[in-house]
Amino acid sequence: MMAECPEDKDVLDMANEELIRAMEEEKRLQNLLLKSLLPKDDADERDYILEVGAGTGGEEASLFAMDIFKMRERFSQKNDWKFEAVDIMESDLKGYKIPNFQFSLTGS
């Protein structure tokens, strides 16, 4: 059995750092590719307000609206977008009847 030497740990640390840099570069290149494939639109850089209404689905629909709200919030955080809840009306089961939220795609 080979004894572990300090050089092995150094090489492993360098490889891990290089892997992290490569993964970040891959993400950057994927975003660049996606932007180059999609046609440019004037509205791409504008902020927007999204309203998700529970409608006539009752309490289940309000829970679903809350799930949609939380998904968009996490998606915004992941992409470094500003996310702001404008107006939220809760249902009896703590779901959202009419959540309104605003996104700023230019970052936080």
GILINKA-V815613 format. One record per backbone hydrogen bond with DSSP energy under -1.0 kcal/mol. NH is the residue of the N-H (numbers start at 1). CO is the residue of the C=O. If there is no record, write none. Layout:
nh->NH co->CO
nh->NH co->CO
This chain:
nh->9 co->5
nh->10 co->6
nh->11 co->7
nh->12 co->8
nh->13 co->9
nh->14 co->10
nh->15 co->11
nh->16 co->12
nh->17 co->13
nh->18 co->14
nh->19 co->15
nh->20 co->16
nh->21 co->17
nh->22 co->18
nh->23 co->19
nh->24 co->20
nh->25 co->21
nh->26 co->22
nh->27 co->23
nh->28 co->24
nh->29 co->25
nh->30 co->26
nh->31 co->27
nh->32 co->28
nh->33 co->29
nh->34 co->30
nh->35 co->31
nh->36 co->32
nh->37 co->33
nh->38 co->34
nh->44 co->41
nh->46 co->43
nh->48 co->103
nh->50 co->101
nh->52 co->99
nh->54 co->97
nh->57 co->54
nh->62 co->58
nh->63 co->59
nh->64 co->60
nh->65 co->61
nh->66 co->62
nh->67 co->63
nh->68 co->64
nh->69 co->65
nh->70 co->66
nh->71 co->67
nh->72 co->68
nh->73 co->69
nh->74 co->70
nh->75 co->71
nh->76 co->72
nh->77 co->73
nh->78 co->74
nh->79 co->75
nh->80 co->77
nh->81 co->76
nh->82 co->104
nh->84 co->102
nh->86 co->100
nh->87 co->100
nh->91 co->95
nh->94 co->91
nh->96 co->62
nh->97 co->89
nh->99 co->52
nh->100 co->87
nh->101 co->50
nh->102 co->84
nh->103 co->48
nh->104 co->82
nh->107 co->104
